[in-house]
Amino acid sequence: MVRKLSIAISILMHPLLMPTFLFAFLLYYAPVITQPINAKAANYLLLAVLITTFLLPMISITALRFSDFMNKGKITALSIPQRKDRILPFFFTSLFYIITTYMFFSKFRVSQVLVIILAAITLIILIISFLTFFIKVSAHSASAGALMGFLLGLGFKYPQERILWPLLAIILLGGMVMSARLYLNTHRPIDIIIGSIVGFSVSLCSILLFV
């Protein structure tokens, strides 16, 4: 039962879904931060984020690992257990995020906050990709730490917005995600710690320094 719950948490809180969750929160729960974006534009924007930061990277990861899937007889795109197998998918994911950040910066008329958030997420992925040459850093922990950092930073910058309760919820979920990764034996404690530090520090500094 605990193992099934840990797997479910790991899937629902997949790192590539983090931008979609965060943008949905900002667009619908705290729209003051993302002005000027109306409701209809918010829907299209969120769909674009979902496609470019989750669906396309996931398809590319699946394509990269297709031969491995054929050998194993099952698709394991949501889990890449070996450190050396994570390097190429991480850098391909970084490429998608770099392109998405550029599109938001140069082509879309969106709030500066959203562009900064995307740029910070891209930097986190690049750092994790580099660290993966040496250690199997937890991307789940990095994404959980990033969500905490973004919300904490936005709470400082926009104290009138109701961010406290969502921040507490993210802290709780982040703890559950990290515990799940440890329980599933997919990472060592040091992998969890480094991932959460990278995600939290980059996201918090990006908001405090550039927003």
N, CA and C of each residue as an Amber inpcrd file, in Angstrom:
protein
   633
   0.8250000  -1.2030000   0.0000000   0.0000000   0.0000000   0.0000000
   0.8660000   1.2620000   0.0000000   1.8860000   1.2710000   0.8790000
   2.7770000   2.4320000   0.9540000   3.5450000   2.6030000  -0.3510000
   3.9620000   1.4790000  -0.9250000   4.7050000   1.5470000  -2.1840000
   3.8230000   2.1130000  -3.3020000   2.5820000   1.6670000  -3.3840000
   1.6680000   2.1720000  -4.4090000   1.4250000   3.6740000  -4.2190000
   1.2830000   4.0930000  -2.9680000   1.0800000   5.5130000  -2.6890000
   2.3130000   6.3170000  -3.0860000   3.4960000   5.7910000  -2.8100000
   4.7380000   6.4780000  -3.1680000   4.8710000   6.6150000  -4.6770000
   4.5010000   5.5730000  -5.4050000   4.5490000   5.6260000  -6.8720000
   3.5520000   6.6500000  -7.3970000   2.3510000   6.6570000  -6.8250000
   1.3190000   7.6050000  -7.2580000   1.7720000   9.0430000  -7.0210000
   2.3750000   9.3120000  -5.8590000   2.8720000  10.6550000  -5.5540000
   3.9640000  11.0550000  -6.5350000   4.8560000  10.1120000  -6.8400000
   5.9550000  10.3950000  -7.7630000   5.4450000  10.7360000  -9.1560000
   4.3810000  10.0580000  -9.5890000   3.8230000  10.3160000 -10.9190000
   3.0660000  11.6490000 -10.9450000   2.2060000  11.8640000  -9.9380000
   1.3990000  13.0880000  -9.9010000   2.2610000  14.3370000  -9.7360000
   3.3720000  14.1960000  -9.0190000   4.2730000  15.3290000  -8.8040000
   5.5110000  15.2190000  -9.6870000   5.3300000  14.7130000 -10.8990000
   6.4440000  14.5730000 -11.8250000   7.0830000  15.9410000 -12.0690000
   8.4150000  16.0170000 -12.0920000   9.0920000  17.3160000 -12.2550000
   8.6540000  18.1060000 -13.4780000   8.3560000  17.4360000 -14.5790000
   7.9700000  18.1480000 -15.7910000   6.5860000  18.7850000 -15.6860000
   5.8150000  18.3840000 -14.6840000   4.5020000  18.9890000 -14.4800000
   4.5730000  20.2380000 -13.6010000   5.7270000  20.4780000 -13.0070000
   5.8600000  21.5990000 -12.0850000   5.5330000  22.9470000 -12.7230000
   6.0360000  23.2680000 -13.9300000   5.6700000  24.5560000 -14.5350000
   4.1670000  24.7050000 -14.7500000   3.4980000  23.6280000 -15.1630000
   2.0520000  23.6970000 -15.3880000   1.3220000  23.9550000 -14.0830000
   1.6940000  23.2500000 -13.0190000   1.0660000  23.4740000 -11.7120000
   1.2740000  24.9130000 -11.2470000   2.4950000  25.4080000 -11.3800000
   2.8090000  26.7490000 -10.8930000   2.0940000  27.8110000 -11.7150000
   2.0970000  27.6660000 -13.0380000   1.4160000  28.6410000 -13.8860000
  -0.0910000  28.6150000 -13.6370000  -0.6680000  27.4380000 -13.4470000
  -2.1040000  27.3490000 -13.1500000  -2.4260000  28.0800000 -11.8510000
  -1.5780000  27.8990000 -10.8590000  -1.7860000  28.5840000  -9.5790000
  -1.7490000  30.1000000  -9.7640000  -0.7510000  30.5910000 -10.4850000
  -0.6020000  32.0310000 -10.6560000  -1.7060000  32.6210000 -11.5300000
  -2.0730000  31.9160000 -12.5960000  -3.0620000  32.4480000 -13.5360000
  -4.4700000  32.4660000 -12.9640000  -4.7960000  31.4730000 -12.1370000
  -6.1780000  31.3540000 -11.6590000  -6.3580000  31.6990000 -10.1840000
  -5.3210000  31.5330000  -9.3850000  -5.4460000  31.8000000  -7.9460000
  -4.9000000  33.1720000  -7.5690000  -3.8330000  33.6080000  -8.2440000
  -3.2270000  34.9060000  -7.9460000  -3.0110000  35.6890000  -9.2400000
  -4.0930000  36.0170000  -9.9660000  -3.9550000  36.6620000 -11.2870000
  -3.3240000  38.0440000 -11.2350000  -3.3200000  38.6900000 -10.0610000
  -2.6960000  40.0100000  -9.9430000  -1.2220000  39.9410000 -10.3210000
  -0.5880000  38.8160000  -9.9970000   0.8460000  38.6480000 -10.2470000
   1.1330000  38.5450000 -11.7400000   0.1910000  38.0200000 -12.5050000
   0.4310000  37.7670000 -13.9280000  -0.2650000  38.7620000 -14.8470000
  -0.8000000  39.8460000 -14.3290000  -1.4640000  40.8350000 -15.1680000
  -0.5070000  41.3820000 -16.2340000  -1.0050000  41.7510000 -17.4370000
  -2.4140000  41.7110000 -17.8530000  -2.6950000  40.4640000 -18.7040000
  -3.3550000  39.4900000 -18.1580000  -3.7480000  38.2900000 -18.9020000
  -5.2000000  37.9860000 -18.5470000  -6.0800000  37.9780000 -19.5530000
  -7.4790000  37.6820000 -19.2700000  -7.6990000  36.1740000 -19.1720000
  -8.9150000  35.7770000 -18.8070000  -9.2120000  34.3680000 -18.5510000
  -9.0050000  33.5000000 -19.7870000  -9.4540000  34.0010000 -20.9560000
  -9.3180000  33.2140000 -22.1800000  -7.8530000  33.0430000 -22.5430000
  -7.0850000  34.1170000 -22.4480000  -5.6540000  34.0390000 -22.7500000
  -4.9440000  33.1160000 -21.7740000  -5.4040000  33.1150000 -20.5190000
  -4.7930000  32.2520000 -19.5020000  -4.9470000  30.7810000 -19.8670000
  -6.1090000  30.4240000 -20.4000000  -6.3450000  29.0280000 -20.7960000
  -5.3870000  28.6030000 -21.9050000  -5.2390000  29.4520000 -22.9270000
  -4.3310000  29.1330000 -24.0300000  -2.8780000  29.1040000 -23.5600000
  -2.5470000  30.0140000 -22.6780000  -1.1790000  30.0850000 -22.1610000
  -0.8410000  28.8290000 -21.3680000  -1.7760000  28.3940000 -20.5290000
  -1.5390000  27.1950000 -19.7260000  -1.4100000  25.9640000 -20.6180000
  -2.2160000  25.9010000 -21.6820000  -2.1120000  24.7850000 -22.6290000
  -0.7440000  24.7880000 -23.3060000  -0.2610000  25.9710000 -23.6760000
   1.0570000  26.0720000 -24.3070000   2.1580000  25.6150000 -23.3610000
   2.0270000  25.9700000 -22.0900000   3.0120000  25.5440000 -21.0880000
   2.9840000  24.0300000 -20.9220000   1.7910000  23.4510000 -20.8550000
   1.6600000  22.0020000 -20.7060000   2.3080000  21.2650000 -21.8830000
   2.0730000  21.7640000 -23.0920000   2.6140000  21.1020000 -24.2930000
   4.1320000  21.2220000 -24.3540000   4.6430000  22.4370000 -24.1260000
   6.0730000  22.6770000 -24.3410000   6.9550000  22.2220000 -23.1860000
   6.4000000  22.1740000 -21.9710000   7.2420000  21.8130000 -20.8180000
   6.9680000  20.4070000 -20.2850000   5.9160000  19.7650000 -20.7930000
   5.6320000  18.3930000 -20.3390000   5.5030000  17.4080000 -21.4990000
   4.5360000  17.6610000 -22.3840000   4.2530000  16.6840000 -23.4360000
   5.4290000  16.5070000 -24.3970000   5.9630000  17.5870000 -24.9350000
   7.0620000  17.4690000 -25.9000000   8.3340000  16.8900000 -25.2640000
   8.7480000  17.3470000 -24.0720000   9.9040000  16.7050000 -23.4420000
   9.6740000  15.2290000 -23.1460000   8.4550000  14.8770000 -22.7140000
   8.1630000  13.4850000 -22.4080000   8.2190000  12.6200000 -23.6700000
   7.7140000  13.1560000 -24.7800000   7.7810000  12.4280000 -26.0460000
   9.2320000  12.2320000 -26.4720000  10.0450000  13.2580000 -26.2980000
  11.4530000  13.1520000 -26.6830000  12.1920000  12.1410000 -25.8160000
  11.8840000  12.1280000 -24.5180000  12.5170000  11.1550000 -23.6180000
  12.1170000   9.7400000 -24.0170000  10.8350000   9.5630000 -24.3440000
  10.3570000   8.2550000 -24.7740000  11.0530000   7.8070000 -26.0480000
  11.2250000   8.7480000 -26.9820000  11.9000000   8.4120000 -28.2390000
  13.3620000   8.0440000 -28.0020000  14.0220000   8.7800000 -27.1150000
  15.4230000   8.5030000 -26.8180000  15.6120000   7.1190000 -26.2040000
  14.6270000   6.6860000 -25.4410000  14.7470000   5.4180000 -24.7250000
  13.9710000   4.2860000 -25.3960000  13.5950000   4.4880000 -26.6660000
  12.7360000   3.5080000 -27.3300000  13.3780000   2.1210000 -27.3870000
  14.6480000   2.0630000 -27.7400000  15.3130000   0.7550000 -27.8280000
  15.3460000   0.0590000 -26.4740000  15.5340000   0.8440000 -25.4310000
  15.5410000   0.2640000 -24.0890000  14.1590000  -0.2600000 -23.7170000
  13.1330000   0.4890000 -24.1430000  11.7640000   0.0370000 -23.8700000
  11.4960000  -1.3020000 -24.5530000  11.9790000  -1.4380000 -25.8020000
  11.7500000  -2.6670000 -26.5570000  12.4270000  -3.8580000 -25.8780000
  13.6130000  -3.6210000 -25.3280000  14.3300000  -4.7080000 -24.6580000
  13.6290000  -5.1370000 -23.3770000  13.0900000  -4.1450000 -22.6610000
  12.4460000  -4.4520000 -21.3840000  10.9890000  -4.8710000 -21.5580000
  10.4230000  -4.5070000 -22.6990000   9.0360000  -4.8670000 -22.9530000
   8.0280000  -3.9970000 -22.2550000   8.4950000  -2.8260000 -21.7510000
   7.5500000  -1.9180000 -21.1080000   8.0940000  -0.5030000 -21.1950000
   7.1950000   0.4500000 -21.0830000   7.5780000   1.8500000 -21.1450000
   7.8560000   2.3500000 -19.7350000   9.0430000   2.9470000 -19.5620000
   9.4140000   3.4660000 -18.2500000   9.8790000   4.9100000 -18.3470000
   9.1980000   5.6930000 -19.1890000   9.6180000   7.0770000 -19.4070000
   9.5280000   7.9090000 -18.1370000   8.6160000   7.5320000 -17.2260000
   8.4780000   8.2890000 -15.9910000   9.5660000   7.9430000 -14.9880000
  10.3590000   6.9380000 -15.2620000  11.4130000   6.5330000 -14.3410000
  12.6630000   6.1710000 -15.1280000  13.7760000   6.8430000 -14.7830000
  15.0690000   6.5430000 -15.3990000  16.0180000   6.2010000 -14.2600000
  16.1210000   4.9280000 -13.9060000  16.8200000   4.5480000 -12.6760000
  18.3230000   4.7410000 -12.6960000  18.9740000   4.6120000 -13.8620000
  20.4280000   4.6930000 -13.9120000  20.8930000   6.1350000 -14.1690000
  21.8900000   6.5850000 -13.3980000  22.3780000   7.9530000 -13.5360000
  22.8370000   8.2540000 -14.9580000  23.6070000   7.3710000 -15.5550000
  24.1540000   7.6200000 -16.8960000  23.0590000   7.7190000 -17.9510000
  21.9070000   7.0800000 -17.6980000  20.8040000   7.1340000 -18.6600000
  20.0090000   8.4290000 -18.5510000  20.2750000   9.2150000 -17.5040000
  19.5060000  10.4340000 -17.2670000  20.1160000  11.6500000 -17.9570000
  21.4060000  11.5670000 -18.3050000  22.1260000  12.7500000 -18.7880000
  21.5280000  13.2850000 -20.0780000  21.4040000  12.4370000 -21.1020000
  20.8960000  12.8760000 -22.3950000  19.4470000  13.3680000 -22.3180000
  18.5250000  12.6340000 -21.6720000  17.1600000  13.1570000 -21.5340000
  17.1010000  14.4980000 -20.8170000  17.9490000  14.6890000 -19.8070000
  17.9490000  15.9590000 -19.0860000  18.3750000  17.1080000 -19.9990000
  19.4030000  16.8880000 -20.8020000  19.8580000  17.9550000 -21.6770000
  18.8660000  18.2230000 -22.8090000  18.1860000  17.1940000 -23.3130000
  17.1310000  17.4140000 -24.2980000  15.9830000  18.2080000 -23.6810000
  15.6420000  17.8880000 -22.4450000  14.6050000  18.6410000 -21.7390000
  15.0230000  20.0960000 -21.5720000  16.3030000  20.3070000 -21.2480000
  16.8190000  21.6760000 -21.1200000  16.6150000  22.4470000 -22.4100000
  16.8400000  21.7810000 -23.5410000  16.6840000  22.4330000 -24.8390000
  15.2490000  22.8980000 -25.0510000  14.2860000  22.0410000 -24.7270000
  12.8760000  22.4240000 -24.8540000  12.5600000  23.6310000 -23.9690000
  13.0940000  23.6450000 -22.7710000  12.8060000  24.7420000 -21.8390000
  13.4830000  26.0330000 -22.2870000  14.6830000  25.9360000 -22.8690000
  15.3460000  27.1240000 -23.3970000  14.5110000  27.7310000 -24.5240000
  14.0240000  26.8820000 -25.4330000  13.2010000  27.3610000 -26.5440000
  11.9030000  27.9740000 -26.0220000  11.2780000  27.3180000 -25.0390000
  10.0310000  27.8370000 -24.4710000  10.2450000  29.1860000 -23.8070000
  11.3260000  29.3100000 -23.0430000  11.6310000  30.5870000 -22.3870000
  11.8480000  31.6830000 -23.4140000  12.5570000  31.3570000 -24.4840000
  12.7920000  32.3430000 -25.5520000  11.4710000  32.7630000 -26.2010000
  10.5970000  31.7940000 -26.4490000   9.3020000  32.1110000 -27.0580000
   8.4830000  33.0260000 -26.1580000   8.4650000  32.7310000 -24.8720000
   7.7050000  33.5700000 -23.9410000   8.3020000  34.9720000 -23.8630000
   9.6200000  35.0600000 -23.9550000  10.2940000  36.3600000 -23.8360000
  10.1240000  37.2050000 -25.0940000  10.2290000  36.5830000 -26.2600000
  10.2760000  37.3520000 -27.5080000   8.9680000  37.3800000 -28.2950000
   8.1320000  36.3530000 -28.1400000   6.9440000  36.2310000 -28.9870000
   5.6280000  36.4900000 -28.2520000   5.5630000  36.1330000 -26.9770000
   4.3210000  36.2610000 -26.2270000   4.3390000  37.5310000 -25.3780000
   3.1880000  38.1580000 -25.2780000   3.0530000  39.3330000 -24.4150000
   2.5410000  38.8750000 -23.0550000   3.4630000  38.4620000 -22.2130000
   3.0900000  37.9540000 -20.8990000   3.8450000  38.7300000 -19.8260000
   3.4240000  38.5300000 -18.6020000   4.0570000  39.1900000 -17.4710000
   5.5310000  38.7940000 -17.3670000   6.3440000  39.7480000 -16.9420000
   7.7690000  39.4950000 -16.7490000   7.9870000  38.3820000 -15.7160000
   7.0840000  38.3000000 -14.7540000   7.2080000  37.2830000 -13.7070000
   7.2300000  35.8820000 -14.3190000   6.3590000  35.6270000 -15.2790000
   6.2790000  34.3110000 -15.9010000   7.5530000  33.9830000 -16.6730000
   8.1060000  34.9780000 -17.3440000   9.3520000  34.7590000 -18.0860000
  10.4890000  34.4420000 -17.1220000  10.5640000  35.1730000 -16.0340000
  11.6150000  34.9380000 -15.0380000  11.4780000  33.5420000 -14.4390000
  10.2470000  33.1290000 -14.1630000  10.0180000  31.7950000 -13.6150000
  10.4860000  30.7210000 -14.5880000  10.1250000  30.8660000 -15.8610000
  10.5590000  29.8920000 -16.8670000  12.0820000  29.8670000 -17.0020000
  12.6990000  31.0440000 -16.9820000  14.1570000  31.1110000 -17.0870000
  14.8120000  30.4370000 -15.8850000  14.2500000  30.6380000 -14.7080000
  14.8030000  30.0170000 -13.5010000  14.6450000  28.4960000 -13.5450000
  13.4970000  28.0180000 -14.0100000  13.2780000  26.5740000 -14.1350000
  14.2850000  25.9780000 -15.1240000  14.5190000  26.6890000 -16.2300000
  15.4910000  26.2240000 -17.2200000  16.8840000  26.1350000 -16.6080000
  17.2500000  27.1500000 -15.8210000  18.5590000  27.1320000 -15.1600000
  18.6650000  25.9610000 -14.1890000  17.6020000  25.6790000 -13.4630000
  17.5960000  24.5440000 -12.5330000  17.8450000  23.2420000 -13.2860000
  17.1460000  23.0710000 -14.4160000  17.3210000  21.8440000 -15.2050000
  18.7510000  21.7300000 -15.7240000  19.3270000  22.8480000 -16.1690000
  20.7020000  22.8290000 -16.6640000  21.6820000  22.4540000 -15.5530000
  21.4610000  22.9880000 -14.3670000  22.3310000  22.6570000 -13.2350000
  22.2020000  21.1840000 -12.8740000  20.9640000  20.6950000 -12.8230000
  20.7300000  19.2800000 -12.5100000  21.3630000  18.3930000 -13.5910000
  21.2510000  18.8200000 -14.8490000  21.8420000  18.0520000 -15.9510000
  23.3520000  17.9460000 -15.7830000  23.9940000  19.0620000 -15.4180000
  25.4370000  19.0470000 -15.2150000  25.8160000  18.1780000 -14.0170000
  25.0850000  18.3150000 -12.9210000  25.4010000  17.5440000 -11.7190000
  25.2060000  16.0500000 -11.9370000  24.3460000  15.6950000 -12.8960000
  24.0710000  14.2870000 -13.1640000  25.3020000  13.5530000 -13.6990000
  26.2720000  14.2830000 -14.2020000  27.5360000  13.6510000 -14.6030000
  28.2430000  13.0240000 -13.3980000  27.9400000  13.5380000 -12.2000000
  28.6820000  13.1240000 -11.0130000  27.8190000  12.4330000  -9.9590000
  26.5260000  12.7840000  -9.9040000  25.6610000  12.2640000  -8.8580000
  24.2350000  12.1960000  -9.3930000  23.4610000  11.2610000  -8.9000000
  22.0850000  11.0850000  -9.3600000  21.1400000  12.0140000  -8.5790000
  21.1880000  13.2830000  -8.9290000  20.3840000  14.2880000  -8.2330000
  18.8960000  14.0220000  -8.4590000  18.1040000  14.2280000  -7.4290000
  16.6670000  13.9950000  -7.5340000  15.9720000  15.1790000  -8.2060000
  15.4440000  14.9520000  -9.4020000  14.6850000  15.9950000 -10.0940000
  13.3700000  16.2780000  -9.3760000  12.7820000  15.2470000  -8.7570000
  11.5550000  15.4500000  -7.9820000  11.7920000  16.4300000  -6.8380000
  12.8980000  16.2540000  -6.1240000  13.2080000  17.1410000  -5.0050000
  13.5230000  18.5470000  -5.4980000  14.2110000  18.6430000  -6.6390000
  14.5140000  19.9510000  -7.2070000  13.2360000  20.6980000  -7.5660000
  12.2720000  19.9940000  -8.1530000  11.0160000  20.6460000  -8.5360000
  10.2050000  21.0380000  -7.3090000  10.1960000  20.1740000  -6.2850000
   9.4830000  20.5110000  -5.0500000  10.1310000  21.7130000  -4.3760000
  11.4730000  21.7250000  -4.3180000  12.1750000  22.8620000  -3.7440000
  11.9300000  24.1370000  -4.5320000  11.8580000  24.0080000  -5.8580000
  11.6000000  25.1730000  -6.7050000  10.2170000  25.7570000  -6.4440000
   9.2220000  24.9050000  -6.3050000   7.8740000  25.3990000  -6.0110000
   7.8610000  26.1740000  -4.6980000   8.5500000  25.6320000  -3.6890000
   8.6280000  26.3300000  -2.4020000   9.3160000  27.6830000  -2.5670000
  10.4390000  27.6900000  -3.2930000  11.1850000  28.9320000  -3.4800000
  10.4010000  29.9860000  -4.2380000   9.7210000  29.5740000  -5.3050000
   8.9210000  30.5210000  -6.0790000   7.8010000  31.1240000  -5.2320000
   7.0830000  30.2760000  -4.5240000   5.9590000  30.7830000  -3.7290000
   6.4380000  31.6570000  -2.5800000   7.5390000  31.2800000  -1.9410000
   8.0780000  32.0960000  -0.8520000   8.5300000  33.4530000  -1.3810000
   9.2330000  33.4540000  -2.5060000   9.6840000  34.7120000  -3.0890000
   8.5240000  35.6060000  -3.5100000   7.5180000  35.0040000  -4.1350000
   6.3440000  35.7750000  -4.5500000   5.5680000  36.2840000  -3.3410000
   5.6050000  35.5160000  -2.2460000   4.9610000  35.9740000  -1.0170000
   5.6160000  37.2320000  -0.4730000   6.9460000  37.3140000  -0.6060000
   7.6600000  38.5190000  -0.1840000   7.3610000  39.6900000  -1.1130000
   7.3150000  39.4230000  -2.4220000   7.1190000  40.4870000  -3.4030000
   5.6640000  40.9630000  -3.4770000   4.7310000  40.0440000  -3.2300000
   3.3060000  40.3770000  -3.3040000   2.6370000  39.9600000  -1.9930000
   2.9190000  40.6650000  -0.9120000   2.4010000  40.2520000   0.4080000
   0.8850000  40.3120000   0.5220000   0.2420000  41.0420000  -0.3940000
  -1.2140000  41.1280000  -0.3330000  -1.8940000  39.8840000  -0.8950000
  -1.1550000  39.0700000  -1.6340000  -1.7420000  37.8720000  -2.2270000
  -1.7910000  36.7310000  -1.2040000  -2.7690000  35.8260000  -1.3770000
  -2.9810000  34.7310000  -0.4070000  -2.0930000  33.5380000  -0.7530000
  -0.8170000  33.6720000  -0.4140000   0.1470000  32.6460000  -0.8040000
   0.5480000  31.7520000   0.3630000   0.2440000  32.1750000   1.6040000
   0.6900000  31.4220000   2.7720000   0.1770000  29.9900000   2.7740000
  -1.1310000  29.8050000   2.5840000  -1.6930000  28.4470000   2.6470000
  -1.2100000  27.5690000   1.4950000  -1.1760000  28.0840000   0.2630000
  -0.5730000  27.2690000  -0.8020000   0.8840000  26.9060000  -0.5220000
   1.6410000  27.8290000   0.0820000   3.0360000  27.5440000   0.4110000
   3.1250000  26.4190000   1.4330000   2.2850000  26.4590000   2.4450000
   2.2740000  25.3850000   3.4490000   1.8980000  24.0480000   2.8110000
   0.9440000  24.0840000   1.8730000   0.5450000  22.8550000   1.1740000
   1.7000000  22.2990000   0.3450000   2.4450000  23.1850000  -0.3180000
   3.5800000  22.7490000  -1.1300000   4.6800000  22.1780000  -0.2480000
   4.9050000  22.7650000   0.9110000   5.9070000  22.2300000   1.8410000
   5.5240000  20.8170000   2.2570000   4.2410000  20.6130000   2.5490000
   3.7590000  19.2820000   2.9250000   3.9190000  18.3030000   1.7730000
   3.4920000  18.7180000   0.5630000   3.6250000  17.8510000  -0.6140000
   5.0850000  17.5630000  -0.9310000   5.9310000  18.5860000  -0.7730000
   7.3500000  18.3950000  -1.0240000   7.9490000  17.3500000  -0.1030000
   7.5530000  17.4050000   1.1670000   8.0160000  16.3930000   2.1110000
   7.5450000  15.0000000   1.7280000   6.3130000  14.9090000   1.2440000
   5.7800000  13.6150000   0.8110000   6.5310000  13.0910000  -0.4040000
   6.8400000  13.9890000  -1.3470000   7.5680000  13.5830000  -2.5560000
   8.9540000  13.0630000  -2.2000000   9.6700000  13.7930000  -1.3690000
  11.0200000  13.3800000  -0.9800000  10.9920000  12.0610000  -0.2160000
  10.0120000  11.9170000   0.6570000   9.8730000  10.6670000   1.4030000
   9.5640000   9.5050000   0.4680000   8.7230000   9.7810000  -0.5420000
   8.3650000   8.7400000  -1.5110000   9.5770000   8.2850000  -2.3040000
  10.4160000   9.2370000  -2.7180000  11.6060000   8.8770000  -3.4940000
  12.5820000   8.0500000  -2.6590000  12.6890000   8.3960000  -1.3890000
  13.5570000   7.6200000  -0.5000000  12.9740000   6.2330000  -0.2460000
  11.6570000   6.1670000  -0.0570000  11.0190000   4.8780000   0.2110000
  11.1670000   3.9400000  -0.9850000  11.0450000   4.4930000  -2.1910000
  11.1740000   3.6790000  -3.4040000  12.6240000   3.3290000  -3.7160000
  13.5330000   3.8700000  -2.9190000  14.9690000   3.5890000  -3.0690000
  15.4930000   4.0450000  -4.4350000  14.9130000   5.1160000  -4.9580000
  15.3660000   5.6600000  -6.2410000  16.5000000   6.6700000  -6.0500000
  16.6400000   7.1650000  -4.8210000  17.6800000   8.1490000  -4.5340000
  18.2220000   7.9520000  -3.1270000  19.4440000   8.4330000  -2.9360000
  20.0390000   8.4920000  -1.6080000  19.6600000   9.8250000  -0.9660000
  19.7980000   9.9430000   0.3510000  19.4830000  11.2220000   1.0010000
  20.2500000  12.4010000   0.4220000  21.5260000  12.1920000   0.0380000
  22.3090000  13.2870000  -0.5250000  21.7360000  13.7490000  -1.8510000
  21.1710000  12.8240000  -2.6340000  20.5360000  13.1980000  -3.9100000
  19.3340000  14.0980000  -3.6580000  18.5730000  13.7570000  -2.6230000
  17.3900000  14.5350000  -2.2570000  17.7930000  15.9180000  -1.7720000
  18.8100000  15.9720000  -0.9140000  19.2360000  17.2410000  -0.3200000
  19.7630000  18.1930000  -1.3910000  20.6390000  17.6890000  -2.2560000
  21.2150000  18.5480000  -3.3020000  20.1260000  19.0430000  -4.2520000
  19.2290000  18.1590000  -4.6520000  18.1510000  18.5710000  -5.5460000
  17.2790000  19.6590000  -4.9440000  16.8920000  19.4930000  -3.6920000
  16.0180000  20.4860000  -3.0470000  16.7370000  21.8140000  -2.8570000
  18.0490000  21.7740000  -2.5250000  18.8130000  23.0160000  -2.3560000
  18.9190000  23.7720000  -3.6820000  19.2380000  23.0560000  -4.7520000
  19.3470000  23.6960000  -6.0700000  18.0170000  24.3220000  -6.4720000
  16.9340000  23.5510000  -6.3790000  15.6260000  24.0620000  -6.7790000
  15.1880000  25.2490000  -5.9510000  15.3480000  25.1490000  -4.6430000
  14.8900000  26.2200000  -3.7450000  15.7160000  27.4850000  -3.9120000
  17.0410000  27.3560000  -3.9280000  17.8960000  28.5380000  -3.9630000
  17.7750000  29.2910000  -5.2850000  17.7630000  28.5750000  -6.4080000
  17.6650000  29.2450000  -7.7140000  16.3080000  29.9350000  -7.8640000
  15.2380000  29.2590000  -7.4890000  13.9100000  29.8470000  -7.6470000
  13.7070000  31.0590000  -6.7360000  14.1170000  30.9380000  -5.4820000
  13.9470000  32.0570000  -4.5470000  14.7750000  33.2570000  -4.9710000
  16.0330000  33.0320000  -5.3340000  16.9060000  34.1470000  -5.7470000
  16.3940000  34.8080000  -7.0190000  15.8390000  34.0220000  -7.9320000
  15.3520000  34.5930000  -9.1910000  14.2070000  35.5660000  -8.9390000
  13.3230000  35.2150000  -8.0120000  12.1910000  36.1020000  -7.7000000
  12.6630000  37.3210000  -6.9250000  13.4940000  37.1140000  -5.9130000
  13.9250000  38.2410000  -5.0780000  14.8010000  39.2220000  -5.8460000
  15.5940000  38.7390000  -6.8080000  16.5360000  39.6030000  -7.5000000
  15.9780000  40.2520000  -8.7570000  15.0360000  39.5820000  -9.4250000
  14.6430000  40.0530000 -10.7520000  13.1770000  40.4700000 -10.8820000
  12.3590000  40.1730000  -9.9000000  10.9370000  40.5540000  -9.9930000
  10.7460000  41.9220000  -9.3300000
